[in-house]
Amino acid sequence: MERTIEVVKTMLAFDIDHTLGPSKVPIPKEVAMLLMELMKKFEICVISGRSFEQFLAQVIGQLPIPDAELLKHLHCLPAQGTQYYRFTDEEGWEKVYAFYLRDEEVKKIFAIVKQVAKEMGYWRKENRENGDVILENRKSQVTFAAIDTGADIEVKRAFDPDCSKREAMIVRMRELAPEFEYKLGGNTSIDITLPGMDKSFGMKRLIEELGISKSEILYFGDMTQPGGNDYPIVQMGIDTVTVGEWYDTIFAMKAMLGMLGMLE
């Protein structure tokens, strides 16, 4: 499909939770429609700590049934970009690469997170309204969530609004296991990976795959502060838009489409 880029940026990259939609739920229909429109002019990258299965549920499964050619311009980078999936005519969603933790590394992470959560009083049954597990192995990343994924969003927001609880947990986890890297995510989460296996890793690999430069990318995320899981993108020198919530992203999407004369 012939593509004419009329602006400096050729790729728009997005976090998911609080950027494309509320935490851990399908993105709103309006966001899905805007993404499809933007795919007509830009390469679209979605990069998040979520698993690919969650990408399918939260993002891909919400898109209007598109021309398959459009989907080829959607690049999915789960687990902070340590995995990369793209759409092909032959395979559908094809895994291009995945860098997984070893079993012993996952076991150690589980053990130290559980220890620290117990020490600090966050490993409590009342934190899990639906009884869901709050430690998830995403293969190349382990994610701790202090409150059940099914809890009300306001409950999650109230848990650690200034990030101080999770920052204290990270300090203690680094004492116990300094060989891993820890990043804040969402309202209640901590993402744990091997050093360097963060969003900058994923973006650098994607830049190489597509043969573009970082100056061609505009990134949208809500955790761009030091220690946040979007901060490695900032450190790369990629132009970044910090959003407070997903509806801020809608305003930006509409503004870009308006400038391109694509918004009715």
C-alpha positions in Angstrom: 0.0 0.0 0.0 1.4 3.4 -1.0 2.0 5.6 2.0 2.7 9.3 1.9 3.9 10.8 5.1 3.0 14.5 5.2 4.5 15.3 8.6 8.0 14.9 10.2 7.0 11.9 12.4 6.5 8.6 10.7 5.7 6.5 13.8 3.4 7.1 16.7 4.1 4.9 19.8 1.7 4.4 22.7 1.7 2.8 26.1 -1.6 1.1 26.9 -2.9 1.6 30.5 -3.9 5.2 31.2 -2.6 6.1 27.7 -4.9 4.3 25.2 -7.5 3.4 27.8 -8.2 2.8 31.5 -6.1 0.2 33.3 -6.5 -3.4 32.3 -9.7 -3.1 30.4 -10.4 -2.9 26.6 -9.6 0.4 25.0 -12.6 2.6 24.3 -14.2 2.4 20.9 -13.3 6.0 20.0 -9.6 5.2 20.7 -9.8 2.1 18.5 -11.3 4.1 15.6 -8.7 6.8 15.9 -5.9 4.2 15.9 -7.3 2.8 12.7 -7.4 6.2 11.1 -3.8 7.0 12.2 -2.6 3.7 10.7 -3.4 5.1 7.3 -0.6 7.7 7.7 1.7 6.4 10.4 3.4 3.3 11.6 1.8 2.6 15.0 3.6 1.0 17.8 2.0 -0.2 21.0 4.5 -1.0 23.8 3.5 -2.1 27.3 4.3 -4.3 30.2 1.2 -6.3 29.2 1.4 -9.9 27.8 0.5 -10.4 24.1 -2.7 -12.2 25.2 -3.7 -8.9 26.9 -2.7 -6.9 23.8 -5.2 -9.1 21.9 -7.9 -8.5 24.4 -7.3 -4.8 25.2 -6.2 -3.4 21.9 -6.2 -5.7 18.8 -9.6 -7.3 19.6 -11.2 -3.8 19.9 -10.2 -2.6 16.4 -12.9 -2.4 13.7 -12.4 -5.2 11.2 -9.7 -3.5 9.0 -8.0 -4.0 5.7 -5.3 -6.6 6.4 -2.8 -4.1 4.8 -3.5 -1.6 7.6 -2.7 -4.2 10.3 0.8 -4.5 8.8 1.5 -1.0 10.1 0.7 -2.0 13.7 3.7 -3.1 15.8 3.0 -4.8 19.1 5.7 -4.9 21.7 4.5 -6.8 24.9 6.5 -7.1 28.1 8.1 -3.7 27.8 9.3 -4.5 24.2 11.1 -7.7 25.1 8.7 -9.4 22.6 7.7 -8.2 19.2 4.6 -9.3 17.1 3.6 -8.1 13.7 0.9 -9.0 11.2 1.6 -11.0 8.0 -0.5 -12.4 5.3 0.9 -15.9 5.9 0.9 -16.2 9.7 -1.5 -13.6 11.0 0.2 -12.3 14.2 3.7 -13.5 14.0 6.2 -13.5 16.8 9.4 -11.8 15.5 11.4 -12.2 18.7 11.0 -12.9 22.4 13.7 -12.8 25.1 12.4 -14.9 28.0 13.6 -15.1 31.6 15.0 -18.5 32.8 12.8 -20.6 35.1 15.2 -20.0 38.0 15.1 -16.3 37.5 11.3 -16.3 37.6 11.3 -18.3 40.8 13.8 -16.0 42.4 11.7 -12.9 41.4 8.5 -14.5 42.8 10.2 -15.3 46.1 11.7 -11.8 46.7 8.5 -10.0 45.6 6.4 -12.1 47.9 8.9 -11.6 50.8 8.9 -7.8 50.4 5.1 -7.6 49.9 4.7 -9.5 53.1 7.2 -7.4 55.0 5.4 -4.2 54.0 1.9 -5.5 54.5 0.8 -5.7 50.9 0.4 -9.4 50.6 -3.1 -9.5 52.1 -6.2 -11.3 50.9 -8.3 -8.1 51.2 -6.2 -6.6 48.5 -7.6 -9.1 46.0 -11.4 -8.6 45.6 -11.8 -11.4 43.1 -9.1 -13.6 44.5 -6.9 -13.2 41.4 -3.1 -13.8 41.7 -1.1 -10.6 42.0 2.1 -12.0 40.6 2.2 -12.7 36.9 4.9 -14.4 34.8 4.9 -12.6 31.4 7.8 -14.8 30.3 10.3 -12.0 29.8 9.0 -9.9 32.7 7.3 -10.6 36.1 4.7 -8.1 37.2 3.5 -7.5 40.7 0.2 -5.8 41.3 -0.6 -4.8 44.9 -4.4 -4.9 44.2 -6.5 -7.3 42.3 -6.8 -6.6 38.5 -10.6 -6.7 38.9 -10.7 -4.0 41.6 -12.4 -0.6 40.9 -10.1 1.9 39.3 -10.6 4.4 42.1 -9.5 1.8 44.6 -6.3 1.2 42.6 -5.7 4.9 42.2 -6.0 5.5 46.0 -3.5 2.8 46.8 -0.3 4.6 45.9 -1.0 8.0 44.3 2.5 9.4 44.9 4.3 6.1 44.1 6.0 6.1 47.5 4.8 2.6 48.6 6.1 0.9 45.5 9.3 3.0 45.5 10.0 1.7 49.0 9.3 -1.9 47.8 11.7 -1.4 45.0 14.5 -0.2 47.3 14.1 -3.3 49.4 13.9 -5.7 46.4 17.1 -4.2 45.0 18.8 -5.0 48.3 17.7 -8.6 48.0 18.1 -9.1 44.3 20.2 -6.3 42.6 20.6 -8.3 39.4 17.1 -7.4 38.3 15.6 -4.1 37.1 12.4 -2.7 38.6 10.0 -0.1 37.1 6.8 1.4 38.2 3.8 0.7 36.1 0.1 1.6 36.2 -1.4 2.5 39.6 -0.3 -0.5 41.7 2.2 -2.4 39.6 6.0 -3.1 39.6 7.5 -4.6 36.5 10.7 -6.7 37.0 13.0 -7.6 34.1 16.7 -8.3 33.5 18.8 -5.1 33.2 18.4 -3.3 30.0 15.3 -5.2 29.1 13.0 -2.2 29.2 11.1 -0.1 26.7 14.3 1.4 25.4 15.4 -2.1 24.4 12.1 -2.7 22.5 12.2 0.6 20.8 15.8 0.2 19.7 15.1 -3.2 18.2 12.0 -1.9 16.4 14.0 1.0 15.0 16.5 -1.5 13.6 13.8 -3.7 12.2 12.0 -0.9 10.4 15.1 1.1 9.4 13.9 4.4 10.9 15.5 6.9 13.2 14.3 7.8 16.7 13.7 11.4 15.5 10.8 10.0 13.4 9.0 8.7 16.5 6.5 10.5 18.8 5.7 8.6 22.0 2.7 8.8 24.3 2.9 7.5 27.9 1.7 8.3 31.5 4.7 7.0 33.5 7.5 9.2 32.0 9.0 10.3 35.3 12.3 8.8 36.6 11.5 5.2 37.7 8.4 5.0 35.6 8.3 2.3 32.9 8.0 5.0 30.1 11.2 6.8 31.4 13.6 4.7 29.3 11.9 6.2 26.2 12.6 9.7 27.5 16.2 8.8 28.2 16.6 7.6 24.6 15.8 11.2 23.4 12.6 10.2 21.7 10.1 13.0 21.6 7.6 12.2 24.3 4.1 13.4 25.2 3.2 12.8 28.9 -0.5 12.2 29.3 -2.4 12.2 32.6 -5.1 9.9 31.3 -6.3 8.2 28.1 -8.7 11.0 27.1 -5.6 13.3 26.8 -4.4 10.9 24.1 -7.7 11.3 22.3 -7.3 15.0 22.1 -3.8 14.6 20.7 -5.0 12.0 18.1 -7.8 14.2 16.9 -5.4 17.2 16.7 -3.0 15.2 14.5 -5.8 13.9 12.2 -7.2 17.4 12.0 -3.8 18.7 10.8 -3.7 16.0 8.2 -7.3 16.9 7.0 -8.5 13.4 8.0 -11.0 14.4 10.7 -14.6 15.1 9.8 
